[in-house]
Amino acid sequence: MVRGRISRLSVHDVRFPTSLEGHGSDAMHTDPDYSAAYVVLETDAEDGLKGCGLTFTLGKGTEVVVCAVNALAPHVLSKDLGDIVGDFRGFYRQLTSDGQLRWIGPEKGAVHLATAAVLNAVWDLWAKQEGKPLWKLLVDMDPRTLLSCIDFRYITDVLTEEEAYEILQKGQVGKKEREEQMRTQGYPAYTTSCAWLGYPDATLTQLCSEALKDGWTRFKVKVGADLQDDIRRCRLIRHMIGPEKTLMMDANQRWDVPEAVEWMAKLAEFKPLWIEEPTSPDDILGHAAISKALAPLGVGVATGEQCHNRVIFKQLLQAKALQFLQIDSCRLGSVNENLSVLLMAKKFGIPVCPHAGGVGLCELVQHLIIFDFISVSASLKDRMCEYVDHLHEHFKYPVVIRKACYMPPQDAGYSTEMKEESVRQHQYPDGEVWKELLAAQGN
């Protein structure tokens, strides 16, 4: 029974100084401070449950997303949770179609990140009230109810609601067996933790060696800043992991289209499964050209972590611009919009390999990809979910990795809830961690 009127919305600017040790560094983002705009919803229900949501940022700019969350707050406050989830498509449309706020979107940028944070908190609260982890809430949901959460506007030329219903109906076959498979074996993961661009070779070698001992078989390396350095680092990591293990590469939008093709022709000898974000995330035809050029080399193209919305994903699929689709739990409009992309990917036969890492992205996206396997894709072929071993200790319900696989969360909610002490210490600029750092920097 969903209950309670939303009586309070608070949002926090939470930042972790990861740039100090090069964590998260890549060809375009050389000094990221992993951060989040962290939203907490409270209701007047007697259960005292809170809904927690976030969106991921890299430090500066988090305050902009916080402002956007506060601008969206009037659409949420005083609303009954039952009314929200009873017409979730309508509520999603209300948030994304505010007649004034949509001018600084629409459905993209800081305002869409803020929408994701708010909606993630709503989903967390709904799952907590139902006493289920979010993936299980979705798996158990009647197909018609699930589809009523999705805004199909702008994508009906490739996926109608009836087509989506047929996909979910087909997904009912073998569903219980796939759920049991997830509970016992987990969802396969790959690691990005070993090869950030800012890591020296000694660190890369040490982390790669440790990962191999822990049973990891799929590795991603950051590339794109310097070709000769890339060749050296890729040779080093390929030598360490051997020819049989899977290697992926990620350029983080560094190249022009011709440059991407030329660069990857030089790196193809290391047998990467894919090159991720080879160019601007908005360049659909550019990704298509790169995909076509790299196909004879056996290298696929992966993208999605900075795709604004379902419309961009629709066009990438229509243009045959990617071989691996990377949803993000906080870039798109929360679970609602991600569901539409999972269903489109199924129709086009493209494997989903989610982006994760950052602050809480692993915690969130595991729910989506486990649901995808059980209810939509029904396949693990060419599928894996990113894992980065940073900042999980700040979450009340951190991810559980066993034998290089995500084990399905058991606690009710969306795994979004952060520890209150972590939020307090890392709130910017008044948290204890930042007071000390800024004082040391003379600010």
N, C-alpha and C positions, 0 to 999 in steps of 0.2 A: 504494500500500500504506500504510494508516494504521497507525502504530506509536507505541509509547512509553507509559510509565506517567507520569502527572502527578506530578512530584516536588516542585513548589514553586508556591505561589500568593502573589503579592505584590499589594498594592493601595495606590494613591497618591491623596492629596487634592491635586488640581492646580487652581489657580485663576488666572484672568487678570483684572486690575483694569479691566475694560471700563467700569465705572460712571463712571470719571473723565472720560470723553469722551461719555457718553450713548449708547454703542453698545448696541443691544438694548433700549432703553427703550420701554415701551408704557404703556397706560392702567392696567394693574394692577401691572406690574413696572417701577418707575420708576428703580431703581438696580442692575441686575443685574451681578454679576461672573461672566462666563461661566466655568464650572468643569466638572470631570469627576471621577468616581471611576474611576480608570484601573487596570485589572487586567492582570497579566502572568502567564501560565502557562508553566512550564518542564517538560520531560519528561526521562526518562533515555535517550531515543533519541540515536543518534550524530550525527544531522543538526544538532543544536544549535538547531533552530527553536523560536521562542517564539510563543505565542498572545497577542495583545493585544486587549483589549476595554475598552469604557467605557460609562458612562451619563452623560447631561448633567444638570448642576445649575446653580444661579444664585449660588453662593457659600456662605452659611450653610446648613447642612444637609448639605453634602457629607460631613462627618464622620459623620453618621448613616448614610448609604449605605455608607461605608467599613466601619462596624461591622457592617452587614448582610451585606456581602460576606464579612467574616471569619467571621460566623456560618454562612454557607453553605459555607465552605471544606471542612469535613469530608466533604461529599457529593462533592467533586471530587478531593481529594488521594488519591493511591495508586490512582486509577482508571486503567484502560487506555483510551487514546483510541479504540482499535478497538472496545472494548466499549461506550463511550459512543455513538459514531456508529452502531454496529450495532443499538442499541436506543435511538435518540434520543428517541422518544416516551416511553419508560420513564424515561429520564434527566431529561427535562423535567418529567415528572410527579413524580419524586423531589424535584427542587429546589422545585417549587411546592406540594408536599403534605407537607412536613416537619410532623409532628404538632404541634409547638410553634410554629415560626416562622410557619406559615400563620395563626395567630391574629392577628398584626399585619398581615396582608394581608386576605383571601387574594387573591393575584394582583393586588395593587394597592399603591400607596404605596412607601415606601423599600425594602421587602423585594423588591418586583417590579422596581424600578430596579436593585437589586443583582443579581437573577437575570439581567436583561438584560446587565449588564456581564460577568458570568461566562460566559454563553452566547455573547456576541459574541466573547469570547476563544477559546472552543472552536471556533467557526466559522472564525475567522481561522487557527487552527492547522491545522484540517482542510484548508482551501483551500491553505495554504502547503505542506502535505505532498503534496497532489495537484498542486502546481505550477500552480494556476489562480487567476485572480481569482474572488472569490466568485460573481459573477453568472454566470460561465462554468461553475463547479462546479454551480450550480443548473440552468442551461440544459441541461447534458449529462447530468444525473441521470435515471435511469429513473423514470417517473412513480410507480411503486409505492414505490420507495426514497424519493423526495421526500415522498410522503404519509406514510411511516412516521416522519417527523420531526415530524409535527403531532399535537397532542393535540386530538381532536375532541370531547372531553367538553364538554357544555353548549351545543354548537352544532348537534347532529345534527337538531334540529327544522327547521333551515333549510338545512343542508348536510351530507349524508352523505359518507362516504369514497368511495363509488361515484360519487356525483355529481361530487365533486372529481376523480376519476379520468377521468370523461368530459370534463370541462373541459380537463384536461391533454392528453388524447388528441386532442381537436379542435385544441388549440394546436400540435400537431405539424405541421399543414398550414401551409406557408409559413414555417416556423421559420427555416430557413437564410437565406432572403431577408431576413427581419426582422433577423436577427443582422448580416447584411452592411450593412443600412440603418443600424443603430446604430453600427457601426464607421466608417462613412463620414460620417454626418450627425450622430450623437449624439442625445440625448434633450432635447426643448425645456425650457427653464428660464424662471423669472421671477425678478425681483430684489426684495428687501426692503431692500436696503442704503441706498436713497436717503432713506427717509422714516420713520426712527424718531421717536417722539413727542418725544424730548428734543432733537432737532436744530433749530437756528434756521433761519429761512427761507433765509438765505444759503447754509448748508450743504446744505439740501435742493435748492435751485436748482442749485448747483454739481455735486452728485452726480448729479442727474437729467440735467443737460446732458452730463456725461461718459458716463453710461450710454447715452444716445441715440446718441452718437458711436460707442460700442462695439457698437452693433447691437441693444441690448435693445428689445423691443417689448411686454413685459408687466411691469407695475409694481404693487407693493402698498404701501399707505399705512396707517399706524396711526391709529386713531380711537378715540373713546369717552370722553375726559376732559372736553372742553368743546365743545358743539355749534357755537358760532360760530367757534371756532378750527378745528374740523374742516371747516366749510364753506369757510373761507378757504384752508386748506391743500389741500383737495381741488380747489378752483377753480384754485389755483396749479399743482398737478401736472397736472391735466387740460389746462390751457392749454399747459403745456410739452410734453406728449407728443402732444397733438392728439386729435381725436375717433376716429381709426381704431385706435389702440393700446389694449391691454387694461389695465384698472385693476381691482384688487381692494382690499378694505378689511378691516381686522382690528381687532376691538374687545377681544380678549384677555379675554373673560368679564366685561366691565365692567357689563353692563346686566341689569335685570329683563326679563321677557318683553315686557310692554306698552311699556316704555321702548325696547327694541330695535326694535320695529315703528315707533314714533313717530319715533325718531332716523333710522332708515334711510329713512323716507318723505321726510325733509328732505334726505338725501344721495343719493337716487335720481337726481336731475338730472345727476349726474356719471357716470351709466351704469356702475356697478360690476358686474363679472361675479358677484362674490359678496361676502357679509359673513361673515367668519370668526369663529368663537367669539363669537357675539353674547351668550351668557349662560353660566351654569354648565355645565361640560362633562358634568356628571352628569344634567342635566335633559333627558332624551330627549323627553318630551312638550312641553316648552318649545321645544326646537328644531323640533319638528314644527309647533307653532302659528306660530312665526316663519316657517318655510318656506312654510306655506300663505298667510300674510298678505302675504309679499313676492313671491310668484309673479306676481301681476298687474303688479307693477312691473318684472318682468324681472330680479330680483335673486335669485341662488341663495344657499344657506347651505352653508358649509364648516366642518368641524370634525374633530377627531381627535387633535391633538397631545397633549392631556391626557386622552384616553380610556384608562381603566385597563387594559382587556383586550379580548379578542375578544367577550366577552359584551355589553359596552356597544356595540361596533360592530354586533353582531347586532341589537340592539334599535333602534339608530338606523336601520338599513336596513329593519327590519320596519315601523317607524313612519313611513317616508318623511320622515325628519327632516333629511335632508341631500341636497344635489345634487352635492357634491364631497367625497370621503372622503380624509382626511389621515392616513396612517400615520406613525408615528415609529419610527425604528430603535432607540431606547433607552428609550422609554416602555413599549412592549409587551415581551413575553418573547422578545426577540431575533428572529432570522430565523424560528424555529419558529412563533411566534404570528403574526408578520406574514404568513407564507404563508397561514395560515387566513383572514386578513382580505382579502388579495388575491383569494382564491378566492370568498369570499362577495360581494365587490364585483362580481366578474365575473358571478356568478349574478343579482344584482339589477340589473345594467346601470348601475352608478354609477361614474363615472370616479375614479381614484385620482390625487391630486395631493399628493405627500408633503410633510410638514413637514421643514424642514432649517434649517441655520444653526448657532448655538451653537458648541460645541466638537466638531468631528468629525462632526456630523450629516450634512453634505453628503457627506463622504467615505463614510459608511456607506450612506445611503439610496439613493445613485445605483445601487448594486448591485441593490437590491430592485426599483427601478422599471424598470431596464433588463431584468431578468429578467421582470418583469410584462409588458412589451411583447412580448418575444420568445416567451414560453411561455404566457401567460395571456390578457391583454386583446386582444392583436393589433391594437391601435388607438391612435392618438394624438389622436383627436377629444376636444376639451375637456380634454386632459391636459397637465400641465406639472409640473415639480418645482421647489420653492423653491430659491433660491440666495442666500446672504449672504456677502459678501466680507470675512470676519473670520477670523483665526487659522489659516488654512491653512498658513502658513509653519512651524507647529510640528509638522507631520506629515511622516513619511518619504515617503509616497506621496500628495501632495495632489491634490485634484480638478483636472481639466483642463477649462476652459470654452472652447469655440470657437464663435464666431457665436451666442452666447447659448444654447448647448446643452452638456449634459454629455457628454463623450467617454468611452466605456467604458474603465475602468481596465485596464491591461495587466499590472501586477505581481501576483504570487500573493498571496492573502490577502484580507482584508476592508477594506483601506486604513485600518485602525485604529491602526497603529503610530505612536506619537509619537517625536519626536527625544529622545534621552536627556537632552541638555542642556536642552531646554525643560522637561521634567519636573522636572529638578533645580532649575532657577531658579525655577519657579512652584509648587513644592510648598508647601503651607500648613501651618504658619506659618514653616517653617524655611528655605524657599528664599530666595535672594538678593533677588529682587524684593520679597517680602513682608517680609523683615527691614528693608529700607530704607523701605518704605511705612509699616509699623507704627511704626518709630522716628520717622518724620516726624510721625505722628499722635499721638505720645506714649504709645503702647501698649507 
